[in-house]
Amino acid sequence: MSASSKSNLKPVKCPTCGDMASNAARPFCSSRCADIDLGRWFQGKYAIPAVDAADDTIIDALIAEAEADGTGRSRRFDHEDGNDDEG
C-alpha cells in the first residue's frame, strides 16, 4: 500500500477496545489490542460458522454399492462423462 493510499483510509474504531485505530496496527489501535484479539482466536472465543458435512450414510451406501457389484464403481456413475444419472 502506498503512502498516499494510507492517508486516504477511513478512520475505524478498534474492534477490541473501541478507540480509534492507528494506521500502524490497523484495524486495531495498538499491537496490544491486536495480540488480545489473536489470543481470543487461539482460545476458541471466536468461531467461523461451518457448513454441515455430507451425511456419512450416503457415502457408506455408495461404497457398499460399488463393492457389491465388484467393479469398484457406483452404478450412479455409469456415463462416460462421469455425470450422475440425475443430471
C-alpha positions as a printed NumPy array, in Angstrom:
array([[  0.   ,   0.   ,   0.   ],
       [  1.429,   3.386,  -0.949],
       [  1.767,   6.31 ,   1.448],
       [ -0.943,   8.268,  -0.355],
       [ -3.472,   5.435,  -0.126],
       [ -2.744,   5.01 ,   3.615],
       [ -3.704,   8.632,   4.229],
       [ -6.991,   8.086,   2.37 ],
       [ -8.096,   5.263,   4.7  ],
       [-11.352,   5.857,   6.519],
       [-10.845,   6.077,  10.297],
       [-12.107,   2.987,  12.109],
       [-12.617,   2.007,  15.725],
       [-10.509,  -0.749,  17.241],
       [-12.613,  -3.944,  17.404],
       [-11.033,  -4.81 ,  20.778],
       [-11.311,  -1.607,  22.825],
       [-13.253,   0.849,  20.65 ],
       [-10.512,   3.529,  20.448],
       [ -9.633,   4.98 ,  17.063],
       [ -7.261,   2.676,  15.179],
       [ -3.747,   3.758,  14.303],
       [ -2.506,   3.121,  10.78 ],
       [  0.414,   1.034,  12.071],
       [ -1.857,  -1.516,  13.797],
       [ -4.963,  -1.142,  11.644],
       [ -7.701,  -2.219,  12.231],
       [ -6.58 ,  -2.171,  15.882],
       [ -5.479,   0.88 ,  17.874],
       [ -2.279,  -0.835,  19.033],
       [ -0.306,  -4.045,  18.772],
       [ -1.548,  -4.87 ,  22.295],
       [ -5.173,  -4.919,  21.12 ],
       [ -4.155,  -6.97 ,  18.076],
       [ -2.487,  -9.507,  20.409],
       [ -5.584,  -9.634,  22.626],
       [ -7.707, -10.39 ,  19.565],
       [ -5.283, -13.096,  18.399],
       [ -5.381, -14.659,  21.867],
       [ -9.166, -14.79 ,  21.691],
       [ -8.933, -16.716,  18.395],
       [ -6.449, -19.158,  19.96 ],
       [ -8.735, -19.66 ,  22.973],
       [-11.663, -20.505,  20.692],
       [-13.702, -17.455,  21.692],
       [-14.332, -16.688,  18.021],
       [-15.581, -19.227,  15.516],
       [-16.313, -19.236,  11.815],
       [-19.605, -20.996,  11.035],
       [-19.119, -24.225,   9.13 ],
       [-21.305, -25.904,   6.563],
       [-22.535, -29.321,   7.651],
       [-20.516, -32.159,   6.174],
       [-22.072, -34.717,   3.847],
       [-24.112, -37.374,   5.57 ],
       [-21.897, -40.43 ,   6.12 ],
       [-24.82 , -42.764,   5.413],
       [-24.9  , -41.59 ,   1.779],
       [-21.166, -42.136,   1.406],
       [-21.381, -45.559,   3.084],
       [-24.24 , -46.581,   0.765],
       [-22.243, -45.603,  -2.335],
       [-19.216, -47.549,  -1.116],
       [-21.328, -50.622,  -0.322],
       [-22.993, -50.44 ,  -3.748],
       [-19.637, -50.226,  -5.517],
       [-18.196, -53.112,  -3.521],
       [-21.3  , -55.28 ,  -4.05 ],
       [-21.15 , -55.249,  -7.849],
       [-17.409, -55.983,  -7.894],
       [-16.481, -53.15 , -10.263],
       [-15.437, -50.704,  -7.58 ],
       [-17.716, -48.097,  -9.174],
       [-21.164, -46.97 ,  -8.252],
       [-23.84 , -47.615, -10.877],
       [-24.816, -43.979, -10.406],
       [-21.735, -43.007, -12.443],
       [-22.025, -45.309, -15.458],
       [-21.889, -42.478, -18.001],
       [-18.636, -41.911, -19.884],
       [-18.637, -38.219, -18.974],
       [-18.792, -39.066, -15.257],
       [-22.081, -37.26 , -14.668],
       [-24.592, -38.938, -12.44 ],
       [-27.939, -40.264, -13.648],
       [-29.841, -37.263, -12.289],
       [-28.247, -34.543, -14.379]])
